[in-house]
Amino acid sequence: MSPGTPYTHPIRTSELSGRKPQRFSLSPGADARQTIAAELGIDAVRKLTFTGELRPMGRHDWVLEADLGATVVQPCVVTLAPVTTRIDDRVTRRYLSEMPEPTGDEVEMPEDETSEQLPAVIDLGDVMVEALALALPLYPRAEGAELSQTEAAPPGAEPIDESARRPFAGLADLMKKQRDED
């Protein structure tokens, strides 16, 4: 396992058959799921499966297509109460032996973000954890949790209300007053 990798399942690309797909099914145990949850900064990964195949695409390239299934627990962004989320995602990666190297100081992102250079070893565990990290809800919210309105002001001052925070809130009134004067 390489440093920083919470779960690993390496496959050497040189050992893959160029004629038929390599099927796989990963289902990490409780200890591995706990390590993955800690790495991702979430409370728990209750279930996790990654099932699919690596199949040849032409003579030297490979495509990985898999289904990611997970049940995760994250803290609510409002209340910090645990929020359980079910994730079902389709994962596609294309490993190209002839990937053009970017040149110049500024590089644009390619349109196909699923393509990457064919490595000597494809780590299915890394792909699974990366796909899970990308699929996690950014702002999990417990049912019924709402952001409340907070008002604060220095002693002796009135709190600023919503309309006072808008820089052009009084512009319509000012323009109407000017028209009335004309």
C-alpha positions, 0 to 999 in steps of 0.5 A: 500500500502506497503512503496516503492510500487507505485501500489498495488493489493493484493490477499490473497492466502488463499482466492483463489479457489484451483480448478479454475483460478483467472483471473485479468486485471489491468490498472492503472489510470493516477495518478498511472502511474505517480507514477510508472514512478517516482518510475522507474526513467523514464519520463512517463508511457503512457499506462499500462495493466497487464492481466492474471490468477493465477491458481492452480498448484497441491494442494498448489502451484500457477502459475501466467501467464500474459501479460504485455503491456506498452508504456513508455517514457525514456530519450535518453542516448545520447541526453536526448530527449524523447524516446517512447518504446512499451513493450509487455512481457509475465510474469510467476511466480511460487509460491511454498509452499515448497521452499527449503531454501538455506544453506551455505555461498555461494548460487547459483541462481536456474535455474528457476528464476520464482519460489519463496516462496508462500506468504500469499498475492500475490500483482499483482501490485508489480509483474506488476511494477517489470515486467515493470522494468525488461522489460525497455530498458537499453539504450534507444536511439532516432532515429539518435542519435549517440555517437560522437568521442571526442578528448581532450588533455592538452594544447600544446599536440596532442590528442591521437588517437584510435590507440595509445590507443591500447597497442599492436597497434605497435607490428606488425610493431615492429615484422616486423622491427625485422624480416627485421633486421635479 
